[in-house]
Amino acid sequence: MLDYGVDLPIFPLNTVLFPGMMLPLHIFEDRYKIMVKDCLDSDNIFGVVLAKNRQAVTPNVANIFVDDIFAVGTTAHITAVERLKDDRMNLITIGQERFVLKGIRPSQADYLIGTVDPLPLKMSAGNPVINALTGQLRLKVEQYIQQLADASGEEFSAENLPDDPESLAYLAGTALQGPLIDKQQLLAVNSLDQLVTQSVSVLDKENKILAYMLNAYSVHQKIKRLPFIDYSLN
């Protein structure tokens, strides 16, 4: 569990990490090799935040300001390390706890250190509205992932979907192929009912978009060739 005002190594990325979700990473920059070594020597945890611009992912973190990254992120726990040539590494990490950045500073190795507070979701246990919305969310998650599976030719089974609304909503956020800002907004919500409600809304929009794209692709594939036309030579 995170304490208030704790310092964490911070990794700005062009991705959003949700609690309970897996994030594979390839570590090749010298500063992040040092950061991972520091993490492995301590508690195996660093913070992942979404970068707002290119400045946030370039070298020389002394030029990165709080406004260059989103304030709400997720701690990443390193669960597996594959060591490669030149001290490069492949990592498997799992998202754990949400946090909010209170301040950042550069480390000597040119990676960010953030002072963070934990950001737990406000729960609404036993709320019948949540139960009804969770049923809607499950159906929309099933529809969305099934459409992704159809597009890729993969098989999908709904049996492995989580039952609790928080995990289901975070799975939905991870699966989303839409804008990163939609994912970030899901990560940053304050309460469970808001998380489930917003997940249903976003998935409803994305399901319609994906269905339209798949239908358009199917129609395009049925067009084998243009009909014969006597084109003018002019």
C-alpha positions in Angstrom: 0.0 0.0 0.0 1.2 3.5 -0.9 1.8 6.0 1.9 1.0 9.7 1.4 3.9 11.8 0.3 6.0 8.8 -0.8 8.7 9.2 -3.6 8.5 7.0 -6.6 10.5 6.6 -9.9 8.2 7.9 -12.6 8.1 6.5 -16.1 6.2 8.8 -18.6 4.9 6.6 -21.5 2.5 6.9 -24.4 0.1 4.4 -22.7 -2.3 4.3 -19.8 -1.8 1.5 -17.2 -4.8 0.4 -15.2 -4.7 -1.5 -11.8 -4.6 -5.2 -12.3 -3.5 -5.0 -15.9 -0.3 -6.3 -17.4 2.2 -4.0 -19.2 5.2 -5.5 -21.0 8.1 -3.1 -21.4 11.4 -3.2 -23.4 14.1 -1.2 -21.5 16.9 0.2 -23.6 17.7 3.7 -22.5 20.5 4.0 -20.0 18.5 6.1 -17.6 15.7 3.5 -17.4 18.2 0.7 -17.1 19.4 2.4 -14.0 15.8 3.1 -12.8 14.9 -0.6 -13.2 18.0 -1.6 -11.3 17.2 0.8 -8.5 13.6 -0.7 -8.4 14.9 -4.2 -8.3 17.3 -3.3 -5.5 14.3 -2.0 -3.5 10.6 -2.8 -3.8 10.2 -3.5 -7.6 7.7 -0.6 -8.0 7.7 2.5 -10.2 4.9 4.8 -11.4 3.6 4.9 -14.9 2.0 8.2 -16.2 0.6 9.2 -19.6 2.8 11.7 -21.4 1.0 14.8 -22.7 3.7 15.7 -25.3 7.0 14.6 -26.7 8.9 16.7 -24.2 7.8 14.3 -21.5 9.6 11.3 -23.1 12.8 12.9 -24.3 16.1 12.9 -22.4 17.0 15.6 -19.9 14.1 15.3 -17.4 15.1 18.6 -15.8 13.1 20.2 -18.7 10.0 18.2 -17.9 7.3 20.0 -15.9 4.2 18.8 -14.2 2.1 20.1 -17.0 3.9 17.8 -19.5 2.4 14.7 -17.9 -1.0 13.6 -16.5 -1.2 13.8 -12.7 -3.0 10.5 -12.2 -1.0 7.3 -12.8 -0.6 3.7 -11.6 2.2 1.9 -9.8 3.8 -0.9 -11.8 5.1 -3.9 -10.0 7.9 -5.8 -11.8 7.0 -9.5 -11.9 9.5 -10.9 -14.5 12.8 -9.7 -16.0 14.5 -11.0 -19.2 18.1 -9.7 -19.4 19.4 -9.1 -22.9 22.7 -7.8 -24.5 24.0 -4.4 -23.6 22.1 -4.5 -20.3 18.8 -4.1 -22.1 15.8 -5.8 -20.5 12.3 -7.1 -21.2 10.0 -6.6 -18.3 6.6 -7.9 -17.3 4.8 -5.5 -15.0 1.4 -5.5 -13.3 -0.6 -2.3 -12.5 -1.3 -2.0 -8.8 -2.4 1.2 -7.2 -3.6 4.6 -8.6 -1.8 7.7 -7.4 -1.8 11.4 -7.9 1.4 13.3 -8.5 2.1 16.2 -6.1 5.5 17.1 -7.5 8.4 15.9 -9.7 12.1 16.3 -9.7 15.0 14.9 -11.8 17.2 12.1 -10.4 21.0 12.0 -10.9 20.5 9.3 -13.5 18.1 11.5 -15.5 14.8 9.8 -14.7 11.9 11.4 -12.9 11.2 11.1 -9.2 7.6 11.9 -8.2 6.1 12.7 -4.8 2.7 10.9 -4.9 -0.4 10.3 -2.8 -2.5 7.2 -3.1 -5.8 7.7 -5.0 -8.2 4.8 -4.0 -11.6 4.6 -5.6 -14.6 5.6 -3.5 -16.7 2.5 -3.3 -20.5 2.1 -3.5 -20.9 -1.4 -2.1 -24.4 -2.9 -2.5 -25.6 -0.1 -4.8 -28.3 -1.6 -7.0 -27.6 0.9 -9.7 -24.0 -0.3 -9.8 -25.2 -3.9 -10.1 -27.4 -3.0 -13.1 -24.7 -1.0 -14.8 -22.2 -3.8 -14.2 -24.5 -6.1 -16.2 -24.6 -3.6 -19.0 -20.8 -3.2 -18.9 -20.2 -6.9 -19.1 -22.4 -7.2 -22.2 -20.6 -4.2 -23.9 -17.2 -5.6 -23.0 -18.2 -9.0 -24.5 -19.4 -7.3 -27.6 -16.3 -5.2 -28.0 -13.8 -7.9 -27.4 -15.7 -10.3 -29.7 -15.6 -7.7 -32.5 -11.8 -7.3 -31.9 -11.5 -11.1 -32.0 -13.5 -11.3 -35.2 -11.3 -8.7 -36.8 -8.1 -10.6 -36.0 -9.4 -14.1 -36.6 -8.9 -15.0 -32.9 -11.3 -17.0 -30.7 -12.9 -15.3 -27.7 -14.5 -16.8 -24.6 -16.4 -14.6 -22.1 -15.8 -17.1 -19.3 -12.6 -15.5 -18.2 -14.0 -12.0 -17.8 -13.8 -10.7 -14.2 -17.1 -10.4 -12.2 -16.3 -7.4 -10.0 -17.1 -4.0 -11.6 -13.8 -2.4 -10.9 -11.7 -5.1 -12.6 -14.2 -5.3 -15.5 -14.0 -1.6 -16.1 -10.2 -1.6 -16.0 -10.2 -4.5 -18.4 -12.5 -2.5 -20.7 -10.1 0.5 -20.5 -7.1 -1.7 -21.4 -8.9 -3.2 -24.3 -10.1 0.1 -25.8 -8.5 0.9 -29.1 -9.7 4.5 -29.0 -8.0 7.8 -27.9 -5.6 7.7 -25.0 -7.4 10.6 -23.4 -10.5 8.4 -23.0 -8.4 5.8 -21.2 -6.8 8.5 -19.0 -10.3 9.9 -18.1 -11.4 6.4 -17.0 -8.3 6.0 -14.9 -8.8 9.4 -13.2 -12.4 9.0 -12.1 -13.1 9.4 -8.3 -15.7 6.7 -7.6 -16.7 3.2 -8.6 -20.1 4.3 -9.9 -18.5 7.0 -12.0 -16.0 4.5 -13.3 -18.7 2.0 -14.4 -21.0 4.6 -15.8 -18.2 6.2 -17.9 -16.9 2.8 -19.1 -20.4 1.9 -20.3 -20.6 5.2 -22.2 -17.2 4.9 -23.8 -17.7 1.3 -24.8 -21.1 2.1 -26.3 -19.4 4.7 -28.6 -16.5 2.5 -29.4 -18.7 -0.5 -30.2 -20.6 1.5 -32.7 -17.4 2.8 -34.3 -15.9 -0.7 -34.5 -19.0 -2.2 -35.9 -19.1 0.4 -38.6 -15.5 -0.1 -39.5 -15.9 -3.9 -39.6 -18.9 -3.6 -41.8 -17.2 -1.2 -44.2 -14.2 -3.6 -44.4 -16.5 -6.6 -45.1 -18.2 -4.7 -47.9 -14.9 -3.7 -49.4 -13.7 -7.3 -49.3 -16.7 -8.4 -51.3 -15.8 -6.1 -54.2 -13.6 -8.5 -56.2 -13.0 -6.1 -59.1 -14.4 -3.1 -60.9 -17.0 -3.8 -63.5 -15.9 -3.5 -67.1 -16.1 0.0 -68.4 -15.1 1.3 -71.8 -12.8 4.0 -70.5 -12.0 7.0 -72.7 -8.3 7.2 -73.8 -8.3 11.0 -73.6 
